[in-house]
Amino acid sequence: MNYLWLDLETTSLNPHKGHIIEVAALIDDEAYTLGQPPTGVVDVAIRLPPLEHGAPPSSIWDQEAYDMHNANGLLHTLATGGGERLFDVENRILEALMPYPPKSVMLAGNSIHFDRSFIRVHMPLLDAALHYRHMDVSALTTFFEAIGATKRDSGPKPHRAMPDVQRSISTYYQYVDMCRKPVTP
């Protein structure tokens, strides 16, 4: 299976209120298991659309998201003019998917259903190009914890898109390696 490892940072937990403010995506076409890292697609901040005249920032920001992205430096990146248009980023990802058969690439990451909800609303062309299934690493983590095979990593989470993608990939392949180990009777 081919995976599009993806993480979005957003202004809200609600895709109808919030906006995507950072995207990281890597394509893993199974070469990773042969020792080659996934192919980079994007790692960019997204320009926020201007607020409607008189609208308060709270119209697109949840306070918790604002505080988190202020602390991790993403707000500074956005405030200093960093970022691309979401439309352009969506097209870059779609171009990277072109070598693969339609709907053959599965979206992957931690709690990836959250990211998919924003993709459905804000990146509908990408949504239509992806396989309907997800590889949710957080669900795998819950499973491996339940059988006592691993403990949840309680280390700091940067809540920046590329480090979160890299963490998801690393965790996934740790689980793959655990499952490939021979079972001794």
Summary of the structure (lengths in Angstrom):
residues: 185
radius of gyration: 17.4
end to end distance: 30.6
largest distance: 69.0
contacts: 513
relative contact order: 0.19
helix: 43%
strand: 19%
